[in-house]
Amino acid sequence: MRYMCDFGPTQFEEVRRAIAYIVDRDEINKQLTGGYGTVVDCYATDATADFAAIKDDIESELIHYSYDLDKAKNEIYSFITADNE
């Protein structure tokens, strides 16, 4: 999922993280591909040229967001209670 992050609600990191937590990517994979697809955390994958050379660097910085409604709520609550001017 890609976002236009220079305006609107998705300009805020907390909102983007909340969205990441409420999207059940594993369930989407199961429903759309019968579980034969693969959930990835970035555009670079084993199918990408030269991925093996940078795989460790990329994977050490990625966050795998699993479905977690409570974490999504906490992100939004943190955002609306913080001073976000």
N, C-alpha and C positions, 0 to 999 in steps of 0.2 A: 504494500500500500504506500503510495506517495502522497505527500502533502505540499501545498503551496504554503510556505511558512513565513511569508513576509506580510501577511495581513490575516484578519479574522481570528477565530479561536485557536487555530493550529499554529499561530505564531508563538504560542506559549508552550514551553517544553512539558509542563505538567499536564496539559491537555493532550498532547501527543502521547505521553506515557499512559495516561488513562485510557485512551483509545486502544493502545497496544495491549493493555490488560483485558479489555472487554471483548476483543476479537478472539474467538476460540479457533485458532488456526488449525489445530489438530482435528477438530470437528468438521471444519470446512473441507479439509483434505479428505477426511473419511467420507463425507457426503458427496463431494464432487468427483473424487477419483476412486472411491471404494477402498481407500487406504493405500493405493498404489503410488500416489504422488509422494513428494518429499517436501516437508516444511523447511524453509531456509530463513536465515536471519539477515541475509544481504544478497546483493545481486551476483556476487562472485560465488561460484560453486565449483564442484569437481569437473563440471562440463565446461568451465571457462578456461580459456588458454592461459597458461602460466599460473594457474591458481595454486598448484602444489608449492611453488616457490614462496608464496606469500601467505599461505594458509594459516600458519601458526601465528603470525603477526595480526592477521585479521580476526581470527577466532578468539584471541586473548582479549580483544577490545569489544567484542559483541555482547549484547545483553539478550538473552532469550526470554521473551515475555510469554508466559503461560497465562491462560485464562484465569483471572482472579478478580472478581467483582469488588471485593473488599479493598484491594490495593488500588483499583481504579477510583473508588469512592474517596480513599485517602488522598490520592493525588489531586482530585478536584477540590476536596476540602482544604488541603494545604494551600492550593492556589487562591481560593476565594478568601481565605483568612490572612494571607500574606499581603504586604504592601506592594502591589504590582503596578506602580505608576510608570 
